[in-house]
């Protein structure tokens, strides 16, 4: 199916575990983004990528790692999950920085 | 001061009424402005871009005031389906790279 998908949609993990959230888009958009959304903070940029093999940090990148070996995939890894990383994570893609198309989100709970 | 500030609401408005939201931004160098809509427990979706001259899309009108650094969204003849959170979004430069900054959103509920 065309569009942008995220998996898993829901995840519960424990403090200290490594977790990888997947993002896949079928539009061949150059840009891809990872955001987290928390009450009172709105959407905050974690990492973004302008093209395959090019990634840059956003405002809340500590504790997260990304890679982009293929244009269509942009996985986000929490190296050692902490409770403060409990959040809803959205992946987005676009042809420019603007008009970003968002995936359905992953709800992550870290116990 | 936050880069983008919105009144969180909630705004509870009867069906058919007109409602307006404002959003202020702090970076005077910002060039691009948007309104996104987010339904409960769903992903944000672009509602409309905001142009300098103001623009209209059906019942929705967006305005930009650069001097006072705010943008507005007006919804006329509101429908039940307009109930959502409206996110004000502004571009900014971060170490030479452009990015979007999202406001925390204004929650709107249309009452039958």
Boltz contact constraints between the chains, C-beta under 6 A:
constraints:
  - contact:
      token1: [A, 42]
      token2: [B, 102]
      max_distance: 6.0
  - contact:
      token1: [A, 42]
      token2: [B, 103]
      max_distance: 6.0
  - contact:
      token1: [A, 42]
      token2: [B, 104]
      max_distance: 6.0
  - contact:
      token1: [A, 43]
      token2: [B, 102]
      max_distance: 6.0
  - contact:
      token1: [A, 45]
      token2: [B, 99]
      max_distance: 6.0
  - contact:
      token1: [A, 90]
      token2: [B, 43]
      max_distance: 6.0
  - contact:
      token1: [A, 97]
      token2: [B, 98]
      max_distance: 6.0
  - contact:
      token1: [A, 98]
      token2: [B, 32]
      max_distance: 6.0
  - contact:
      token1: [A, 99]
      token2: [B, 46]
      max_distance: 6.0
  - contact:
      token1: [A, 102]
      token2: [B, 43]
      max_distance: 6.0
  - contact:
      token1: [A, 102]
      token2: [B, 44]
      max_distance: 6.0
  - contact:
      token1: [A, 104]
      token2: [B, 43]
      max_distance: 6.0
  - contact:
      token1: [A, 105]
      token2: [B, 43]
      max_distance: 6.0
